[in-house]
């Protein structure tokens, strides 16, 4: 995992560490120290060095990152350096935000339960069938029975025929129900498989439902390397874990003992682990800017023997449907992504869980766009919607961020882990959602990139009003009351080369045209460490000499303030374009 293969040590100057945060060591301090040395491994990147000796290096792995500090912070000069906390902050906050599906099954348990309970082929008889069965029963027990006995002039036999018909129909109902339920238990596995181009290890998370045709207790064994826990339930707006007598044994394999399941019920679990034996999806995409988005070209390769259906390309907050990708096939990609607005991202790279600062929850609209068949529906219960797919997506999305990179989304009937029932016959019904991050970069041309428009940038909240009746879910379509203020951070997507920024454009538009009073807008002055008011009107306002407003990663922090005595303000758009110049060599 380390970005450096340590094989020795030497003395080096730690002055480059102080230069990172612009906080030099005290003049009398000794800046020489013994550091660990070695060559960089594949994927390792140097963040600070003394000549050719790395002092800080990093290696990105999946959604995370491994940082390597060559010097011992428990020894001088770092031990007594009062600015060491700033160095740690610099290292930790350099992480990339995670997409909404990267947090696993953590909160949306109602949707998870709906998904795993929708076992294909297992359903109750329809209302029409039940009514028909009861109708035949009533007709035979009543009128038919009476007419037959009257015709035979043996109406006294009704004391025998009526109980006999009741017993007969009860037996038919029991046998029919037994046949409908079958004789085998069913393991219903809904899996999310996430892969990355920089590692062969995949993250695997599953919803496992144990369905039983009768009241029974099962022992279930998972594949080595996977752990399981009972699925929590949502009740009254809170979350709790249902009391269960299930014993989870963790040895070389994980075994669930005494899983009690009622007749026709589902006992759900969450299974998590990592695997190197999963379908691999590779590819390389190139982007070139257009007037209202960008042109994506390249190819995607299915390097496995698993067919993918319902394939989509997720890039910069947009979702584009692609053809199915059979096993071993290469899919050419040549699409235009029109995206005029910034892409939402997580709170920060260090964020352990994506907060929803605006307070508005519910189903995320991106859920339906991730599956082409669901692109024009409002919820998972619209006619013709696949409940399993829709609810699985809803349960895995912890935020509305679709990530800073390019991802291929596809579906299959494959299960990466082998799960078996030890004490009964059982069959498996599997479905997997594949999320593969793809290599992405700007197209290599001799053209010069003169701007970074909002479509190639991300946004996240810095601060939002905590009270009142404001409606704020993004920099678009906001409703602010008097006295409210909201601030955002805008930053280029990771694969966009940062130009030498010469000016920036603030886009400010009202939902009601230009009739409203323009709210106050501030930009964060990184040099002074405070907000600074800027004068602008509706539409586009260009601001020059912006070195103090743009940080080293191209980030711009902007704030809208509505005066206390002012009427509410409806903002339809508030974002930023960076203007500058950078060359992309051929």
MIPA-657911 format. One line per field, with one value per residue (C-alpha): residue number from 1; residue in one letter; x, y, z. Coordinates in Angstrom, 1 decimal, m for minus. Each point is the difference from the previous one (the first is absolute). Layout:
REM MIPA-657911
nuvex: c(NUM;...)
zagu: c(A;...)
c1: c(X;...)
c2: c(Y;...)
c3: c(Z;...)
END
This chain:
REM MIPA-657911
nuvex: c(1;2;3;4;5;6;7;8;9;10;11;12;13;14;15;16;17;18;19;20;21;22;23;24;25;26;27;28;29;30;31;32;33;34;35;36;37;38;39;40;41;42;43;44;45;46;47;48;49;50;51;52;53;54;55;56;57;58;59;60;61;62;63;64;65;66;67;68;69;70;71;72;73;74;75;76;77;78;79;80;81;82;83;84;85;86;87;88;89;90;91;92;93;94;95;96;97;98;99;100;101;102;103;104;105;106;107;108;109;110;111;112;113;114;115;116;117;118;119;120;121;122;123;124;125;126;127;128;129;130;131;132;133;134;135;136;137;138;139;140;141;142;143;144;145;146;147;148;149;150;151;152;153;154;155;156;157;158;159;160;161;162;163;164;165;166;167;168;169;170;171;172;173;174;175;176;177;178;179;180;181;182;183;184;185;186;187;188;189;190;191;192;193;194;195;196;197;198;199;200;201;202;203;204;205;206;207;208;209;210;211;212;213;214;215;216;217;218;219;220;221;222;223;224;225;226;227;228;229;230;231;232;233;234;235;236;237;238;239;240;241;242;243;244;245;246;247;248;249;250;251;252;253;254;255;256;257;258;259;260;261;262;263;264;265;266;267;268;269;270;271;272;273;274;275;276;277;278;279;280;281;282;283;284;285;286;287;288;289;290;291;292;293;294;295;296;297;298;299;300;301;302;303;304;305;306;307;308;309;310;311;312;313;314;315;316;317;318;319;320;321;322;323;324;325;326;327;328;329;330;331;332;333;334;335;336;337;338;339;340;341;342;343;344;345;346;347;348;349;350;351;352;353;354;355;356;357;358;359;360;361;362;363;364;365;366;367;368;369;370;371;372;373;374;375;376;377;378;379;380;381;382;383;384;385;386;387;388;389;390;391;392;393;394;395;396;397;398;399;400;401;402;403;404;405;406;407;408;409;410;411;412;413;414;415;416;417;418;419;420;421;422;423;424;425;426;427;428;429;430;431;432;433;434;435;436;437;438;439;440;441;442;443;444;445;446;447;448;449;450;451;452;453;454;455;456;457;458;459;460;461;462;463;464;465;466;467;468;469;470;471;472;473;474;475;476;477;478;479;480;481;482;483;484;485;486;487;488;489;490;491;492;493;494;495;496;497;498;499;500;501;502;503;504;505;506;507;508;509;510;511;512;513;514;515;516;517;518;519;520;521;522;523;524;525;526;527;528;529;530;531;532;533;534;535;536;537;538;539;540;541;542;543;544;545;546;547;548;549;550;551;552;553;554;555;556;557;558;559;560;561;562;563;564;565;566;567;568;569;570;571;572;573;574;575;576;577;578;579;580;581;582;583;584;585;586)
zagu: c(X;X;X;X;X;X;X;X;X;X;X;X;X;X;X;X;X;X;X;X;X;X;X;X;X;X;X;X;X;X;X;X;X;X;X;X;X;X;X;X;X;X;X;X;X;X;X;X;X;X;X;X;X;X;X;X;X;X;X;X;X;X;X;X;X;X;X;X;X;X;X;X;X;X;X;X;X;X;X;X;X;X;X;X;X;X;X;X;X;X;X;X;X;X;X;X;X;X;X;X;X;X;X;X;X;X;X;X;X;X;X;X;X;X;X;X;X;X;X;X;X;X;X;X;X;X;X;X;X;X;X;X;X;X;X;X;X;X;X;X;X;X;X;X;X;X;X;X;X;X;X;X;X;X;X;X;X;X;X;X;X;X;X;X;X;X;X;X;X;X;X;X;X;X;X;X;X;X;X;X;X;X;X;X;X;X;X;X;X;X;X;X;X;X;X;X;X;X;X;X;X;X;X;X;X;X;X;X;X;X;X;X;X;X;X;X;X;X;X;X;X;X;X;X;X;X;X;X;X;X;X;X;X;X;X;X;X;X;X;X;X;X;X;X;X;X;X;X;X;X;X;X;X;X;X;X;X;X;X;X;X;X;X;X;X;X;X;X;X;X;X;X;X;X;X;X;X;X;X;X;X;X;X;X;X;X;X;X;X;X;X;X;X;X;X;X;X;X;X;X;X;X;X;X;X;X;X;X;X;X;X;X;X;X;X;X;X;X;X;X;X;X;X;X;X;X;X;X;X;X;X;X;X;X;X;X;X;X;X;X;X;X;X;X;X;X;X;X;X;X;X;X;X;X;X;X;X;X;X;X;X;X;X;X;X;X;X;X;X;X;X;X;X;X;X;X;X;X;X;X;X;X;X;X;X;X;X;X;X;X;X;X;X;X;X;X;X;X;X;X;X;X;X;X;X;X;X;X;X;X;X;X;X;X;X;X;X;X;X;X;X;X;X;X;X;X;X;X;X;X;X;X;X;X;X;X;X;X;X;X;X;X;X;X;X;X;X;X;X;X;X;X;X;X;X;X;X;X;X;X;X;X;X;X;X;X;X;X;X;X;X;X;X;X;X;X;X;X;X;X;X;X;X;X;X;X;X;X;X;X;X;X;X;X;X;X;X;X;X;X;X;X;X;X;X;X;X;X;X;X;X;X;X;X;X;X;X;X;X;X;X;X;X;X;X;X;X;X;X;X;X;X;X;X;X;X;X;X;X;X;X;X;X;X;X;X;X;X;X;X;X;X;X;X;X;X;X;X;X;X;X;X;X;X;X;X;X;X;X;X;X;X;X;X;X;X;X;X;X;X;X;X;X;X;X;X)
c1: c(0.0;2.9;0.9;3.7;1.8;2.2;3.4;2.3;0.4;2.0;0.2;m2.1;m1.3;m3.6;m0.2;m2.2;m2.7;m0.1;m0.2;m3.2;m2.0;2.1;1.0;3.8;1.7;1.4;3.3;1.9;m1.6;1.9;m1.7;2.1;m1.5;0.4;m2.7;m1.0;0.9;m0.9;m1.3;m3.5;m2.3;m2.5;m2.6;2.1;0.2;2.4;m1.6;3.2;3.6;3.5;1.7;m0.7;m1.0;m3.8;m1.1;m3.8;m1.4;m3.5;m1.6;m3.6;m1.9;m3.6;m1.9;2.8;3.7;3.1;2.3;3.6;2.0;3.7;0.9;m1.0;m2.4;0.9;3.6;1.5;m0.5;m3.6;m0.6;0.2;m1.2;m3.2;m1.2;m0.1;m3.8;m0.1;2.1;m2.4;m3.0;1.7;0.6;m3.5;m2.1;1.7;m2.2;m2.6;m3.7;m1.9;m3.0;m3.3;0.2;3.5;m1.3;m1.7;m3.3;m0.3;m3.3;m2.7;m1.2;m3.6;1.1;2.5;m2.7;m2.4;2.7;1.1;m3.7;m1.0;1.1;m0.7;m2.6;m1.3;m3.2;m3.5;m3.0;m1.7;m3.2;m1.9;1.3;m1.0;m3.4;m0.6;1.1;m2.3;m2.8;0.1;0.2;m3.1;m2.0;0.8;m0.7;m3.2;m2.2;1.6;0.1;m3.7;m1.2;1.7;m1.3;m3.5;0.1;1.1;m2.6;2.7;0.4;0.8;3.4;1.0;1.3;2.6;0.5;0.7;2.8;1.4;0.1;1.6;2.7;0.5;0.5;2.2;2.2;0.0;1.1;2.7;1.4;m0.2;1.8;2.7;0.6;0.2;2.5;2.0;2.2;3.3;1.4;1.2;3.1;m0.8;3.3;0.1;3.6;1.9;3.4;2.4;3.3;2.7;2.8;2.8;m0.7;m1.1;m1.9;m3.8;m2.3;m3.0;m3.1;m3.2;m3.5;m0.7;m3.5;m0.9;m3.5;m1.6;m3.1;m0.7;0.9;3.6;3.5;3.0;3.8;1.6;3.6;1.7;3.0;3.3;0.9;m3.6;m1.8;m3.7;m2.3;m3.8;m1.6;m1.3;m3.6;m1.5;m2.8;m1.6;2.7;2.8;2.2;0.3;1.4;m2.7;0.5;1.0;1.4;2.4;3.5;2.7;3.1;3.2;2.8;1.6;m3.6;m2.9;m2.9;m3.5;m1.5;m3.7;m1.4;m3.7;m2.4;m3.8;m2.2;0.5;2.1;3.4;2.8;2.4;3.7;2.8;3.1;3.2;3.5;2.7;0.8;2.4;m2.2;m2.6;m0.8;2.4;m1.1;2.8;0.1;1.5;m2.0;1.1;m1.9;0.0;m1.9;m3.1;m2.1;m2.5;1.8;2.7;0.5;0.9;1.9;1.8;m1.0;m1.1;1.0;m1.8;2.9;m2.2;m2.3;m3.1;m2.5;m0.9;m3.4;m1.5;3.4;0.4;2.9;0.2;2.2;0.0;m3.5;m1.5;m1.3;0.0;m1.5;2.3;m0.6;0.2;3.6;0.3;2.8;3.4;m1.4;1.4;m2.5;1.1;m1.1;m0.8;m2.5;m0.5;m0.8;m1.9;0.5;m0.2;m0.1;2.5;0.0;m0.8;2.8;0.3;0.8;3.8;2.5;0.2;m3.7;m0.9;m3.6;m1.8;m2.1;m3.1;0.3;m3.1;m2.2;m1.8;0.1;m2.2;0.8;2.9;m0.9;3.3;m1.3;m2.3;2.5;2.5;m2.3;m1.2;m3.3;m0.7;1.0;m3.5;m1.6;m0.6;0.5;0.6;m3.7;m0.9;m1.5;2.5;2.9;2.3;m0.4;3.2;2.3;m1.7;0.1;3.5;1.2;m1.9;1.4;3.7;m0.1;0.9;0.2;m0.9;3.7;0.8;3.7;2.9;0.9;m1.4;m1.9;m1.6;m3.2;m1.4;m2.1;0.4;m1.3;3.4;0.9;3.7;m0.3;m1.1;m2.7;m1.4;m2.6;1.6;m3.0;m2.6;m0.5;0.1;0.4;1.4;m1.4;2.7;0.2;3.0;0.5;3.5;1.6;3.4;2.1;1.6;3.2;m0.9;2.0;m0.3;0.6;3.5;m0.2;2.0;m2.9;0.2;m2.6;m1.1;m2.6;m1.4;m3.8;m2.4;m0.6;3.7;m0.2;m1.5;m1.8;m0.5;m1.6;2.2;m2.9;m3.8;m2.7;m1.0;m3.4;m2.8;m1.9;2.8;0.2;3.6;1.1;2.6;1.3;m3.0;m3.6;0.6;m2.5;1.6;m1.8;1.2;3.0;0.9;3.5;1.4;3.5;1.4;3.4;0.5;2.9;1.1;m0.6;3.2;0.8;m0.2;3.4;0.0;0.7;1.9;m3.1;m0.1;m3.6;m3.3;m3.6;m2.8;m3.3;m3.0;m3.5;m3.4;m3.0;m2.1;2.2;1.9;m2.8;1.3;2.6;3.4;1.2;3.4;2.8;3.3;3.1;2.4;3.4;2.5;2.8;m1.8;m2.0;m3.4;m3.0;0.2;m3.1;m0.1;m2.3;m2.0;m3.4;m2.2;1.5;3.7;2.6;3.7;2.4;3.7;3.2;m1.3;3.2;m1.4;m3.3;1.2;2.0;2.7;m2.6;m2.2;m2.5;m2.2;m2.2;m3.0;m2.8;m3.5;m1.5;m3.5;m0.3;m2.2;m2.5;m0.1;m2.8;0.7;2.2;m0.5;3.3;m0.1;3.8;3.1;3.3;3.5;2.1;3.8;1.6;3.7;2.3;1.6;1.5;m0.7;3.0;m0.6)
c2: c(0.0;2.4;2.5;m0.5;m3.3;0.7;m1.5;2.4;3.3;3.2;3.6;2.6;3.5;0.3;3.7;m1.1;m1.1;3.4;1.6;m2.0;1.9;3.2;m0.3;m0.2;m1.7;2.2;1.5;m1.9;m3.3;m2.8;m0.9;m3.1;m3.3;m3.7;m1.1;m3.3;m0.4;m2.2;0.0;1.0;m2.9;0.1;2.7;1.7;3.8;2.4;2.9;1.4;m0.9;1.1;m0.3;m3.6;m1.2;m0.2;1.5;m0.4;m2.4;m1.3;m2.9;0.0;m3.3;m0.2;2.8;0.4;0.9;m1.1;2.9;m0.6;2.3;m0.8;1.7;m1.1;2.7;m1.2;1.2;3.4;2.3;m1.0;m0.9;3.5;1.8;1.8;0.1;m3.8;0.0;2.2;m2.6;m2.8;2.1;0.7;m3.8;m1.1;2.6;m0.8;m3.1;m0.3;0.1;m3.3;m0.6;m0.7;m3.8;m0.3;0.0;m3.4;m1.0;2.4;1.8;m0.7;m3.2;0.2;0.0;m2.8;m2.1;0.6;m1.1;m3.2;m1.0;0.2;m3.6;m0.8;m2.8;0.2;1.9;m0.3;m1.0;3.0;1.5;m1.4;m3.5;0.2;1.4;m2.7;m2.8;1.4;0.5;m3.7;m1.1;2.1;m1.2;m3.7;0.1;1.9;0.0;m3.0;m2.2;0.9;m0.6;m3.3;m1.3;1.2;m1.7;m3.2;0.6;m0.5;3.5;m1.6;m0.9;3.6;m0.8;m2.1;1.8;3.5;m1.2;m2.1;3.0;2.1;m2.7;m0.4;3.7;0.4;m2.8;1.5;3.4;m1.6;m2.1;2.9;2.3;m2.6;m0.4;3.7;0.4;m3.0;m2.3;1.8;3.0;2.9;2.1;3.3;2.0;3.6;1.0;3.3;m0.6;3.0;m0.2;2.5;0.1;0.3;m3.2;m3.6;m0.1;0.7;1.2;m2.3;0.8;m2.1;m0.1;m3.7;m1.1;m3.5;m1.0;m3.2;m1.9;m1.0;0.9;m1.2;0.7;0.0;0.1;2.1;0.1;2.9;m0.1;0.6;3.7;1.2;1.2;0.3;1.8;0.1;2.8;2.8;1.2;3.4;0.7;3.4;1.9;m1.7;m3.0;m3.1;m3.5;m2.6;m2.4;m3.4;m3.3;m0.2;m0.9;1.3;m2.2;1.5;m2.4;m0.8;0.4;2.0;m2.2;1.2;m2.5;m0.5;2.4;m0.3;0.9;m0.1;m1.4;2.0;2.6;1.5;0.3;2.7;0.5;2.3;m1.7;1.9;m0.9;0.4;m2.3;m0.4;m2.5;2.3;1.1;2.7;3.0;2.0;3.0;3.3;3.1;3.4;3.2;3.1;3.1;1.2;3.1;m1.5;m3.1;m2.3;m2.8;m3.4;m2.5;m3.2;m3.6;m2.2;m3.7;m2.8;m2.1;m2.6;m2.9;1.8;1.9;3.5;1.5;3.4;1.6;3.7;2.5;2.3;3.1;3.5;m0.4;m1.2;m3.5;m1.3;m3.4;m2.3;m3.3;m3.3;m1.3;m3.8;m2.0;0.6;2.8;3.5;2.9;3.1;3.2;3.1;2.2;3.7;0.8;3.3;1.3;3.7;m0.2;m1.0;m3.5;m0.6;m1.6;m1.2;2.3;m0.6;m2.7;m0.7;m0.1;m3.4;0.3;2.3;2.5;1.5;3.6;1.3;m2.5;m1.2;m3.7;m2.6;m1.7;1.4;0.8;m1.6;m3.4;m0.3;1.3;m2.7;m2.5;0.9;m1.7;2.3;3.3;1.5;m1.2;1.8;m2.8;m3.8;m0.8;1.4;m2.5;m2.2;0.7;m2.8;0.3;m1.9;2.2;3.3;m0.8;m1.4;3.3;2.1;m2.0;0.3;3.8;1.9;3.4;1.5;0.1;m2.1;0.3;2.0;m2.6;m2.1;m3.2;m2.8;m1.4;m3.4;m2.8;m3.8;m3.2;m0.8;m0.4;0.5;m2.0;m3.5;m0.3;m3.4;m1.4;m2.8;m1.8;0.2;0.1;3.5;1.9;3.4;3.0;2.5;3.5;2.3;3.7;0.6;3.4;0.3;3.1;0.7;1.7;3.5;3.0;3.0;m0.7;0.6;2.9;3.0;2.3;2.3;m0.3;3.6;m0.8;m2.5;0.4;m1.1;m3.3;m1.0;1.1;m1.4;1.7;m0.7;1.8;2.0;1.4;0.1;1.6;m2.2;1.5;1.6;m0.9;0.2;m2.6;m0.8;m3.3;1.3;3.2;m0.3;0.9;1.4;1.9;2.3;2.0;3.3;m0.5;m3.3;m0.7;m3.1;m0.7;m2.5;m1.3;m0.5;m2.0;m1.5;m3.7;m2.1;m0.8;3.6;1.7;3.3;3.0;3.0;1.8;3.7;0.7;m1.6;0.4;m0.2;m1.1;1.4;m0.5;0.6;m2.2;3.0;1.7;3.2;1.6;m0.9;1.8;m1.5;m1.8;0.6;m2.3;m0.6;m1.9;m1.5;1.8;m2.8;2.5;1.9;m2.9;1.8;0.6;3.0;1.6;0.2;2.3;m1.8;m0.1;m2.6;m2.1;m0.5;2.2;m0.4;0.7;0.6;m0.3;m3.1;m1.5;0.6;m1.7;m3.2;m2.5;m2.5;m2.6;2.6;0.2;3.1;0.6;2.2;1.2;1.5;2.3;1.3;3.1;m0.4;2.6;m1.1;m2.1;m3.7;m0.7;m2.9;m0.9;m2.3;m0.2;0.9;m1.5;0.9;m0.3;0.3;1.9;m0.5;m1.8;m3.4;m2.0;m3.7;m1.4;m2.6)
c3: c(0.0;0.6;m2.7;0.9;0.2;3.0;m0.2;2.0;1.8;m0.4;1.4;m1.8;0.5;1.1;m1.2;m3.0;2.5;1.5;m3.4;m0.8;2.6;m0.2;3.7;0.3;2.9;2.8;m0.9;2.7;m0.9;m1.5;m3.3;m0.8;1.0;m0.9;m2.5;m1.5;m3.7;m2.9;m3.6;m0.9;m0.8;m2.9;0.7;2.6;m0.2;1.8;1.8;1.6;m0.4;1.0;m3.4;m1.2;3.5;0.5;3.3;m0.6;m2.6;m0.8;m1.8;m0.9;0.6;m0.9;1.7;2.6;0.1;1.8;1.2;0.8;2.3;m0.1;3.2;3.5;1.5;3.5;m0.5;m0.5;m1.7;m0.6;3.6;1.3;m3.1;0.9;m3.6;m0.4;0.3;m3.2;m1.8;1.0;m1.1;m3.4;m0.5;1.1;m1.8;m3.3;m0.4;m2.8;0.9;m0.4;m2.2;1.7;m0.4;1.6;3.6;m0.1;1.5;2.9;0.4;m2.6;1.6;m1.2;m3.6;0.7;1.6;m2.9;m2.5;1.7;0.8;m3.7;m0.7;m3.7;m0.5;3.5;0.3;1.5;m2.3;m1.5;1.4;m3.0;0.7;3.6;m0.7;m2.7;2.5;2.7;m2.5;m1.2;3.7;0.9;m3.0;0.6;3.7;m0.4;m3.1;m1.8;3.1;0.7;m3.5;m0.4;3.4;m0.8;m3.4;1.8;2.7;2.6;1.5;3.4;m1.5;0.2;3.5;m1.8;m3.3;1.4;2.4;m2.9;m2.3;2.7;0.5;m3.7;m0.7;3.0;m1.3;m3.5;1.4;2.1;m2.8;m2.4;2.4;0.7;m3.8;m0.5;2.8;m1.2;2.1;m0.1;1.9;m2.2;0.5;m1.6;m0.5;m1.3;m0.3;m0.8;m1.5;m0.2;m1.9;m0.9;m2.6;2.6;1.9;m0.7;3.3;m0.2;2.7;0.4;2.0;0.0;1.3;0.8;0.5;1.3;m1.1;1.3;m1.2;3.6;3.5;0.4;1.3;m2.3;0.3;m2.8;m0.9;m1.9;m2.1;1.7;0.4;0.4;3.1;0.8;2.3;0.4;m1.9;2.2;m0.3;m0.2;2.5;0.8;m1.8;1.9;m0.7;2.2;m0.4;0.5;2.9;m1.4;1.2;m2.9;1.0;m2.3;0.1;m1.4;m0.9;m3.3;m1.3;1.5;0.9;1.0;2.5;0.8;m2.5;0.8;m2.9;0.1;m2.7;m3.2;1.8;m0.7;2.6;m1.3;0.6;m1.3;m1.3;m0.6;m1.2;m2.7;m2.8;m2.9;m1.8;m1.6;m3.5;m1.2;m2.1;m1.6;m2.3;m0.9;m0.7;m1.5;0.4;m2.1;1.0;m2.0;0.3;2.4;1.4;m1.4;m2.6;1.4;m2.1;0.7;0.8;2.8;0.2;1.9;1.0;1.7;m1.0;1.4;m2.2;1.1;m0.8;0.8;m0.5;0.7;0.0;3.0;m0.5;1.5;1.5;m3.3;m0.9;m3.5;m1.0;m2.0;m1.8;1.9;0.5;m0.6;1.5;m1.6;m2.3;m0.6;0.0;m2.0;1.8;m2.0;1.8;0.7;3.6;0.4;3.5;0.6;3.8;2.6;1.4;3.7;2.0;3.6;2.9;m0.2;m0.5;3.7;0.5;1.7;m1.0;m2.4;1.9;m1.6;1.3;m1.7;1.9;m3.0;m0.5;m1.7;m3.3;m1.9;m3.6;m1.2;1.1;m2.9;m2.6;0.9;m1.6;m3.5;0.5;3.0;m1.6;m0.2;3.3;3.2;2.5;0.3;0.0;m3.4;m2.5;m1.7;2.3;1.2;3.8;0.7;m2.1;1.0;3.8;m0.2;m1.5;2.5;2.9;m1.1;m0.8;3.2;m1.8;m3.3;m1.2;m3.1;0.6;m1.4;m2.7;m2.8;0.9;m1.9;1.5;m1.0;1.3;m0.1;1.6;1.4;3.7;1.0;3.3;0.5;2.7;1.0;2.4;2.1;1.3;m2.7;m3.8;m1.4;m3.3;m0.7;m1.8;m0.7;m1.5;0.0;m0.6;m1.5;0.5;m1.7;0.0;m3.3;m1.0;m1.2;m1.4;m2.3;m3.6;m1.1;m2.5;m0.9;0.9;3.0;2.8;0.8;2.7;2.5;m0.3;2.8;m1.8;0.8;3.6;3.2;2.9;3.6;2.9;2.5;2.1;m0.3;2.1;2.9;0.7;m1.9;m3.1;m2.6;m2.7;m0.9;m1.6;m2.4;m1.6;m2.3;0.8;3.5;2.1;2.6;2.6;1.4;2.2;m1.6;m1.3;m1.8;m1.2;m2.5;m1.1;m3.8;m1.3;m3.3;m0.5;0.8;m3.7;m1.1;m0.3;2.0;m2.2;1.0;1.2;m1.1;0.9;1.0;m0.9;2.6;m1.5;2.0;m1.3;1.6;m0.3;m0.8;m2.5;0.9;2.0;3.4;2.1;m0.5;3.2;1.5;m1.3;1.7;m1.1;2.5;0.0;0.6;0.5;2.7;1.4;m0.1;m2.2;m2.4;m1.6;m3.8;m2.0;m2.7;m1.7;m1.5;m2.7;m0.5;1.8;m0.8;2.8;m0.7;2.1;1.8;1.4;3.5;m0.8;m1.6;2.0;m1.2;m1.1;m1.9;2.8;0.4;3.1;m0.6;2.3;m0.5;2.7;0.0;2.3;3.1;m1.1;m3.6;m1.5;m0.8;m3.0;m2.6;m1.6;m3.0;m0.6;2.0;m1.3;m1.3;m3.2;0.1;m2.8;m0.9;m2.3;0.0;m2.8;m0.4;m2.0;m2.7)
END
